[in-house]
Amino acid sequence: MRIEDGIAALPITSVMMGRTETIYPAVLWDEEQMLLVDTGYPGQLDLFRQAFAEAGLSLEKLNRIIITHQDLDHIGSLPALVALSPGTIEVNASEVEKPYIQGEKPLAKSPAEVDQLIAASEKAGKHLATFQQARLAPAFRKIVNIVQSGVLGRIVHVRIVYNNFARRWDWQTLQENNGGSLLNTGPHPLDQALRLFGSEEMPDLYCKLDRVNTFGDADDYVKLLLSKPGHPTIDLEISSCDAYPQDTYHIHAEFGGLRGDYRALKWRYYDRERAPEQQGEQAEPSSASQRRSAALQAFFAANAGRSLLPTAETSGTLAPNLKSEEP
């Protein structure tokens, strides 16, 4: 509907996420430019085409788009609108929002599609870049700092859990929209997992996908295991059927461990300078159970009355309004 000459609001009505919703992207134009503010949900290209026609405007004349922010109802049909244009559409956004919009996942459904995107960017003389903001999260940066400090020793096992209990029926539940937990939530914890895994070589991989509570045909349960000799085992889980989610991060290590989430972390490790040396009898008992028993007896006899594992425990508060649990 036209508000005045050169300004119109486009009523776009559809059923989204289980309810009927109407949004009103704005169009501004003059003799040289036609500018659209925000692009609605994914899959609304035909509705935009109809709304433009009802306002007496030609969608093909669109040559500039402004994205106010990266919410789904503001960026959803941006790729389709840009692809429709016979010319070049200039897309503008704030510096804060740009990284989220430019690297919107999922990037593609297959390695072949990624190769096509890379080839297209090279042909156009552009750089193709993804944006992984999860690696910049304060909690994860602290975890990397602790691991690299060496206080935990060799990292044996890393568990990353992005779980909750939810019943979804939006576009991300459909495979035709690249939906599912692996392709949408998955890139963020997987990027963190690969950084902690510490190798650019392909790990041994186990992946199980399941569909439980989602309305569509895409997965809402993911179990991903990564392993390789000389590297920690990575246990990544994303579940929408976990009514009792626990710590996001849980690390087993040689000298201690770490647990916590994006709000607060706790880690503990024993003081190797104060810890007693591991000791045992030199004689070789006749059976495995006897050997274990003899070793334990010798150990406790040598360390009677001593603290066996002096530890240092540290907790960190990652939000100023939250208090970490005292050791």
C-alpha positions as CSV (number, residue, x, y, z in Angstrom):
1,M,0.0,0.0,0.0
2,R,1.3,3.4,-1.0
3,I,1.8,5.8,1.9
4,E,2.7,8.8,-0.3
5,D,4.6,9.3,-3.6
6,G,7.8,7.4,-3.5
7,I,7.0,5.4,-0.3
8,A,5.0,2.2,0.1
9,A,4.6,-0.5,2.8
10,L,4.2,-4.0,1.5
11,P,1.9,-6.2,3.5
12,I,3.4,-9.8,3.3
13,T,1.1,-12.3,5.0
14,S,1.8,-16.0,5.4
15,V,1.8,-18.8,8.0
16,M,5.2,-18.9,9.7
17,M,6.1,-21.0,12.7
18,G,2.6,-22.2,13.2
19,R,0.8,-18.9,13.1
20,T,-0.4,-16.3,10.6
21,E,1.9,-13.3,10.5
22,T,2.0,-10.1,8.5
23,I,5.1,-8.0,8.0
24,Y,5.4,-4.7,6.3
25,P,8.7,-4.2,4.4
26,A,9.1,-0.6,3.2
27,V,9.9,0.5,-0.4
28,L,11.3,3.9,-1.3
29,W,11.9,5.0,-4.9
30,D,12.6,7.9,-7.3
31,E,13.4,8.1,-11.0
32,E,16.9,6.5,-10.4
33,Q,16.6,4.1,-7.5
34,M,14.3,1.6,-5.8
35,L,15.2,0.7,-2.3
36,L,13.7,-2.1,-0.2
37,V,14.0,-2.2,3.6
38,D,14.2,-5.8,4.9
39,T,13.3,-9.0,3.0
40,G,10.9,-11.0,5.1
41,Y,11.1,-14.8,5.8
42,P,12.6,-17.4,3.5
43,G,10.4,-18.6,0.7
44,Q,8.4,-15.3,0.3
45,L,9.7,-14.2,-3.1
46,D,6.3,-14.8,-4.8
47,L,4.6,-12.8,-2.0
48,F,7.0,-9.9,-2.6
49,R,6.4,-10.1,-6.4
50,Q,2.6,-9.9,-5.7
51,A,3.0,-7.1,-3.2
52,F,5.1,-5.0,-5.6
53,A,2.5,-5.5,-8.3
54,E,-0.4,-4.5,-6.0
55,A,1.6,-1.3,-5.2
56,G,2.1,-0.6,-8.9
57,L,5.8,-1.3,-8.8
58,S,8.1,-3.5,-10.8
59,L,10.3,-5.8,-8.7
60,E,12.8,-6.0,-11.5
61,K,13.6,-2.3,-10.9
62,L,14.8,-3.0,-7.4
63,N,18.5,-2.0,-7.2
64,R,19.2,-1.5,-3.5
65,I,18.3,-3.4,-0.2
66,I,18.9,-2.3,3.3
67,I,18.9,-5.0,6.1
68,T,18.2,-3.5,9.5
69,H,19.3,-6.6,11.4
70,Q,19.9,-10.3,10.9
71,D,16.7,-11.8,12.3
72,L,15.0,-14.4,10.1
73,D,12.0,-12.2,9.2
74,H,14.4,-9.5,8.0
75,I,17.0,-11.4,5.9
76,G,15.0,-14.5,4.9
77,S,14.3,-13.8,1.2
78,L,17.4,-11.8,0.6
79,P,19.2,-14.4,-1.5
80,A,16.1,-15.0,-3.7
81,L,15.6,-11.3,-4.3
82,V,19.3,-10.7,-5.2
83,A,19.2,-13.7,-7.6
84,L,16.1,-12.5,-9.3
85,S,17.5,-9.1,-10.3
86,P,18.8,-8.8,-13.9
87,G,21.4,-6.3,-12.6
88,T,23.4,-5.8,-9.5
89,I,21.6,-5.1,-6.2
90,E,23.5,-3.2,-3.6
91,V,22.9,-4.6,-0.1
92,N,23.6,-2.4,2.9
93,A,23.8,-3.3,6.6
94,S,25.5,-1.9,9.7
95,E,29.0,-3.0,10.5
96,V,27.7,-4.8,13.5
97,E,25.2,-6.9,11.5
98,K,27.3,-7.5,8.4
99,P,29.2,-10.6,9.7
100,Y,26.0,-12.3,10.7
101,I,24.4,-11.7,7.4
102,Q,27.3,-12.5,5.1
103,G,28.1,-15.8,6.8
104,E,24.5,-16.9,7.3
105,K,24.5,-20.7,7.7
106,P,24.0,-23.2,6.4
107,L,26.5,-22.3,3.7
108,A,25.6,-25.3,1.5
109,K,24.2,-28.9,1.6
110,S,27.3,-30.6,0.1
111,P,31.0,-30.1,-0.6
112,A,30.1,-29.9,-4.3
113,E,27.8,-26.8,-3.6
114,V,30.7,-25.2,-1.6
115,D,33.0,-25.8,-4.6
116,Q,30.4,-24.0,-6.8
117,L,30.2,-21.1,-4.4
118,I,34.0,-20.8,-4.4
119,A,34.2,-20.9,-8.2
120,A,31.4,-18.3,-8.5
121,S,33.2,-15.9,-6.0
122,E,36.5,-16.3,-7.9
123,K,34.8,-15.7,-11.2
124,A,33.2,-12.5,-9.8
125,G,36.5,-11.4,-8.2
126,K,35.0,-11.6,-4.7
127,H,36.0,-13.2,-1.5
128,L,33.7,-15.9,0.0
129,A,33.9,-15.9,3.7
130,T,32.0,-17.6,6.6
131,F,31.6,-16.1,10.0
132,Q,31.9,-18.3,13.0
133,Q,31.0,-16.0,16.0
134,A,31.0,-19.0,18.5
135,R,34.8,-19.1,18.5
136,L,34.8,-15.6,19.8
137,A,32.4,-16.3,22.7
138,P,34.1,-15.3,26.0
139,A,33.5,-18.8,27.6
140,F,35.1,-20.6,24.6
141,R,38.0,-18.2,24.4
142,K,38.7,-18.8,28.1
143,I,38.5,-22.6,27.5
144,V,41.1,-22.3,24.8
145,N,43.3,-20.2,27.1
146,I,43.1,-22.8,29.8
147,V,43.9,-25.7,27.5
148,Q,46.8,-23.9,25.9
149,S,48.3,-23.0,29.3
150,G,49.0,-26.7,29.9
151,V,47.6,-26.7,33.5
152,L,45.2,-29.5,32.6
153,G,47.9,-31.6,30.9
154,R,47.0,-33.7,27.9
155,I,43.3,-33.3,26.9
156,V,41.7,-36.8,26.7
157,H,38.0,-36.1,26.1
158,V,35.9,-33.1,25.2
159,R,32.2,-33.1,25.5
160,I,30.2,-30.2,24.0
161,V,26.4,-30.3,24.5
162,Y,23.9,-27.9,22.9
163,N,20.7,-29.5,24.3
164,N,17.2,-28.4,25.3
165,F,13.7,-29.7,25.0
166,A,11.7,-28.1,22.1
167,R,9.0,-28.8,19.6
168,R,9.6,-26.9,16.4
169,W,7.5,-26.4,13.2
170,D,9.3,-23.6,11.4
171,W,11.4,-23.6,8.2
172,Q,14.4,-25.0,9.9
173,T,12.6,-28.3,10.4
174,L,12.6,-29.0,6.6
175,Q,15.4,-30.7,4.6
176,E,14.4,-28.7,1.5
177,N,15.4,-25.5,3.3
178,N,18.7,-27.0,4.5
179,G,17.0,-27.4,7.9
180,G,17.9,-29.6,10.9
181,S,20.1,-29.2,14.0
182,L,23.3,-30.4,12.3
183,L,23.2,-27.8,9.5
184,N,21.9,-24.9,11.6
185,T,23.0,-25.3,15.3
186,G,25.8,-27.7,14.4
187,P,28.3,-25.4,12.7
188,H,28.9,-23.4,15.9
189,P,29.8,-26.2,18.4
190,L,31.5,-28.2,15.6
191,D,33.8,-25.2,14.9
192,Q,34.7,-25.1,18.6
193,A,35.2,-28.9,18.6
194,L,37.6,-28.8,15.7
195,R,39.6,-26.1,17.3
196,L,40.0,-28.2,20.5
197,F,40.6,-31.3,18.4
198,G,43.8,-29.6,17.1
199,S,44.3,-31.1,13.6
200,E,43.5,-30.0,10.1
201,E,43.5,-33.7,9.0
202,M,40.2,-35.5,8.6
203,P,39.4,-37.3,11.9
204,D,37.7,-40.7,12.2
205,L,34.0,-39.8,12.4
206,Y,30.8,-41.3,13.7
207,C,27.5,-39.4,13.2
208,K,23.9,-40.3,14.2
209,L,21.0,-38.2,13.2
210,D,17.4,-38.7,14.5
211,R,14.1,-36.9,14.2
212,V,12.1,-36.8,17.4
213,N,9.9,-33.8,18.1
214,T,10.2,-31.7,15.0
215,F,7.3,-31.2,12.7
216,G,9.3,-31.5,9.5
217,D,11.6,-34.2,8.1
218,A,15.0,-32.7,9.3
219,D,16.9,-33.9,12.3
220,D,16.6,-32.5,15.8
221,Y,19.0,-35.0,17.5
222,V,22.7,-35.2,16.6
223,K,25.5,-37.3,18.1
224,L,28.9,-36.7,16.6
225,L,32.1,-38.4,17.6
226,L,35.6,-37.3,16.4
227,S,38.7,-39.3,17.1
228,K,42.3,-39.7,15.9
229,P,45.5,-41.1,17.5
230,G,47.3,-38.3,19.3
231,H,44.2,-36.1,19.7
232,P,41.3,-35.9,22.2
233,T,38.1,-37.7,21.6
234,I,35.4,-35.2,20.8
235,D,31.8,-36.0,21.8
236,L,29.4,-33.4,20.3
237,E,25.6,-33.6,21.1
238,I,22.8,-31.4,19.9
239,S,19.3,-32.5,21.1
240,S,15.8,-31.1,21.2
241,C,14.6,-34.0,23.4
242,D,16.7,-33.4,26.5
243,A,14.5,-32.2,29.4
244,Y,17.5,-32.0,31.8
245,P,20.4,-30.5,29.9
246,Q,23.7,-30.4,31.7
247,D,27.0,-28.5,31.2
248,T,27.7,-27.2,27.8
249,Y,31.4,-28.0,28.2
250,H,33.0,-31.0,30.0
251,I,36.7,-31.7,29.6
252,H,38.6,-34.8,30.9
253,A,42.3,-34.2,31.1
254,E,45.6,-35.7,32.4
255,F,45.9,-33.5,35.5
256,G,42.3,-32.5,36.1
257,G,39.3,-31.2,34.1
258,L,36.9,-28.4,33.3
259,R,33.1,-28.0,33.2
260,G,30.6,-25.1,32.7
261,D,28.7,-23.1,30.1
262,Y,28.7,-19.7,28.6
263,R,27.9,-18.1,31.9
264,A,30.5,-19.6,34.2
265,L,33.4,-22.1,34.1
266,K,35.1,-24.2,36.7
267,W,38.3,-26.1,36.3
268,R,40.6,-28.0,38.7
269,Y,43.9,-29.7,38.5
270,Y,46.4,-31.3,40.9
271,D,49.7,-29.7,41.9
272,R,52.2,-32.0,40.3
273,E,55.1,-30.5,42.4
274,R,53.4,-31.5,45.6
275,A,51.8,-34.8,44.5
276,P,53.6,-38.0,45.6
277,E,55.4,-40.1,43.1
278,Q,53.5,-43.2,41.9
279,Q,55.0,-46.2,43.5
280,G,54.5,-50.0,43.6
281,E,56.1,-53.3,44.5
282,Q,58.9,-54.4,42.2
283,A,57.9,-58.1,42.7
284,E,55.6,-59.5,40.1
285,P,52.5,-61.1,41.7
286,S,51.0,-64.1,40.0
287,S,47.7,-62.6,38.9
288,A,46.3,-59.2,37.7
289,S,44.1,-58.8,40.8
290,Q,47.1,-59.6,43.1
291,R,49.2,-57.0,41.2
292,R,46.6,-54.3,41.6
293,S,46.1,-55.2,45.3
294,A,49.9,-55.1,46.0
295,A,50.3,-51.8,44.2
296,L,47.5,-50.2,46.2
297,Q,48.8,-51.5,49.5
298,A,52.3,-50.2,48.7
299,F,50.9,-46.8,47.6
300,F,48.8,-46.2,50.7
301,A,51.6,-47.4,53.0
302,A,54.0,-45.0,51.5
303,N,51.6,-42.1,51.7
304,A,49.9,-42.7,55.0
305,G,48.7,-39.4,56.5
306,R,49.4,-37.4,53.4
307,S,47.0,-35.6,51.1
308,L,47.2,-37.8,48.0
309,L,46.2,-35.2,45.4
310,P,46.7,-31.6,46.4
311,T,44.5,-29.6,43.9
312,A,44.0,-26.1,42.7
313,E,40.5,-25.2,41.7
314,T,39.5,-22.1,39.9
315,S,36.2,-20.7,38.8
316,G,35.5,-17.9,36.5
317,T,32.4,-15.7,36.1
318,L,31.7,-14.8,32.5
319,A,28.8,-12.4,33.1
320,P,29.2,-9.5,35.6
321,N,25.7,-10.1,37.1
322,L,26.3,-13.8,37.9
323,K,28.3,-15.3,40.7
324,S,30.3,-18.5,40.3
325,E,30.0,-21.3,42.7
326,E,32.7,-21.3,45.4
327,P,35.1,-24.2,45.5
